[in-house]
Amino acid sequence: MTRLRGNVRYRFRSDDHDVDISIEGDVDWVEKYVEELGLQGVGWTMPIGTQVKASNLSKVSQGRKKAGIDIEMEDAPESTKPADMGPEPDPSRIPIVRRPIGELDLKARLNAAGLEPAEKPDMIDLMDILDDMDPPQPVQGATSVDPMAEAWLRELLQLVVRDHGLTGLRTEDIEEIASKKLGNREGTTLEVWLESLFSAGKLVKIHGGDAIGWGPSPKWLSGRF
């Protein structure tokens, strides 16, 4: 491991014992006091005061560097105008769009771009789709309390996210669509189970108004969780 040189900062903090130590100075001087305080093996030491040089210089700056002119702005007088300011701004190239507030028709713009806004799927259609599905493979993993129910929930949220472009479903919608496939979980029992999946990092919680929604985490949705 390369030994640090020059000025360094040593930091050690312990919230449990209300200790906060910061030592700055030459590396040998700092190491001396760290050793005297018996702090070897704890905390961390980092270099300070390292000057960073720009590597992606413009042509003007490269020319100034070759000519031996210092290009560091911190060394130049405040009254000195930078030599490389880029092209002069051309206001005529900036399009001017004026529109009364509230008159932008987002739906028409989306249609013109060939995009369709996300629409809430029909609950009955989702129930029918789930009923026509073959039973999925139970979820694998020690963190799964009910592997089969979790597999069905993943199938449902996959339909909602990938086929309908939504981020998730409300608790009430999940209950209405798939309660029987989720071990007949309803009401508080369903909420507690969904909360446990959220705590395990498998679901994300969506807060909206007077309802809470649930969406899948990407890893869990792809079966990598």
N, C-alpha and C positions, 0 to 999 in steps of 0.2 A: 504494500500500500504506500502511495506517495505521501511523504511527510509534508504537512502544511508549512508555509513560509510567510514571513511578513506579519502584518497585523491580523489578529483573529479575535473572535468573540466566543467565549464559553458561556453556555446557558444551562442551568439546572433549575427545575421547578417541581415542587411537590405540594399539591393542594391538600393532601392529607395532613401534612405537618406545617402548612402555611410557610413554605420556604421558597424563595425566588432569588436565585444567584445569577449575576451577570458580571463577567470579567472581560475587559477589552485591553488589548495591548499587543506587544510583540509576542510571537508564539512561545519563545523560551520563557519569557516572564510570566505569561499566563499559565503555562504548564507547571511552573514552579509553585504557584499559589494553589493550583488544582491539587497538586500532590500534597502540599502542606495541609490543605483542608480535608484530605482523605476522600476526594471525589473521583478518583480514577474508576473508570468503568460505568459511570453514570453521567447523564447530561450529554451535551454534544458541543463540538467545536467547529466553527465555520470561518472561512476567510472573510475579511471585510475590506472595503476600500479598493476593490478590484476594478480597474478601469476597463470598460468595454469599448472596443473599436468596431466601427461600422465596416461591414464587408461588402455590402451591396451599394457602392458609391455610384452616383450619376457621372456622366461624362465630364461635366463641369468640375465636380469635386475631384475626380480622378486627375484632371489636368492640373488643378491647384495642388494636389498632393505631389505630383511629379515635379512641379515647379518649386517644391519645398515650402509651400504656404500652409500654415497650420489651419486645418479645416474644422477644428473643434470649436463649436460655438461658445463653449464656456470660457475659452481663452480670448475671444474676440471682444472688442469694446461694444458696449450696448448700442452705441450710435451707428455701428457698422451694419450696412444692409447686406443680408445674405446674398451671395452671388448666384445661387442655384434655387430660384423660386419657382421653376417650372414655367409653362406657357402662360401668357396673359389670359385671364378669363374672358370668354366670349359670351355675353348674355344672350346674343341672338340665337345661339345653339340650344338654349334651354326652352323647351316647349311651355307655353303658357296655357293653362287649363283653368277656366273660370266656370263655376257651377254653383247655383244657389244651394244653400245647405238643405239636405234632405231630398234632393232631386236625383241622386245617383241610384239607378235601378240595378241593384246587384244581381237579381234574378236574370234580367235581360243580358247583362254582361256575361254571366256564367253560361247562359244558353249560347251566346255568340261564340264563346271559347270552347264550346262542346263539352262543358262540364255540367254535372247535375248535382244539386245540393243533396246532402244526406237526408234521408227520410226515415222516420221511425218505422221499423218493420211491423207488420200486423202480428199480433200475439197468436191468433189462431193459426196463421201460416207457420209460425215457428214451432208451435205444438205439433202440427201435422208433419213437419220436416223431421223433428226428433222422433216421432212415432214410427216414421218410415225407415229410420236409420237402423243398421245392425248395431247391436251393443258394442261399444268401444272396448278396447283393452283397458283393464284397470290400471290406474296410475301406480307406478313403481316408486318406492322410496319409504324410508322409515318415518318421514314427517306426515304421511297421509293417514288421517283418521278413518276415512271412508273412501278407499281407492275407487270404487265403482261410481259413487256419487260425484266425486271430484272429476272423473273422466267425463261424465255426462255434462257437468257444468262447463268443462273446457270445450266440449263440442258446441254447446249453446253459445258461448261467448265468441267462439271462432266464427260461427255463422253471423253474429251481430257485427263483429269488427271487420271481417274480411269480405263479407258479401253485401253488407249494408253501409259500411263506412262509418259506423258509430263507435264511440269510445267505450261504451259499456251499457249496463241495464240497471234500472232501479231495483231495490230489494223486492218491492211489490210485484214487479214484472217477472223477476226470476221465480218467485213463488207461484205466480199464475201459470207460467209456461211449463215449469219443470219440477214442481214440488214432488210429484210421485217418483220421478227419476232421481231425486236428491234425497232418497230415504224418507219421504213424506215429511220433510222439514218444513215448518211453517212459522210465521211470526218471529217471536224472540229466539226460538231454537235455530231458525235459519239465519238470523242476524248474527248470533254467536258463532255459528259455523263459518259464515263468510268472514267475520272478524278474525277468526283463527287463521284462515287462509291469507288474509291481509298481513297478519303478524308474521307469517312464514315467508312473506315476500312473493307469494303466488298471485295475489290480486292487488290492484290499486284502488284506493277509495276516492270516489268523486263526490265532492260536496256541492250540492246545487239547490238553493232555495230551501224548501221544506222537505226535501228528499235526499237520500244518500244512494249513490250508484256504485257499481262495481265493474271494473274492467280488468282484463288479464295482463299480467306482466309478459313481456316478449319471450323470455326464457321458458316460462311455464306454458305459454300457448304453443310453443314449438316442441314441447315434450322434453326439454333439456333441464328440467328442474325436478 
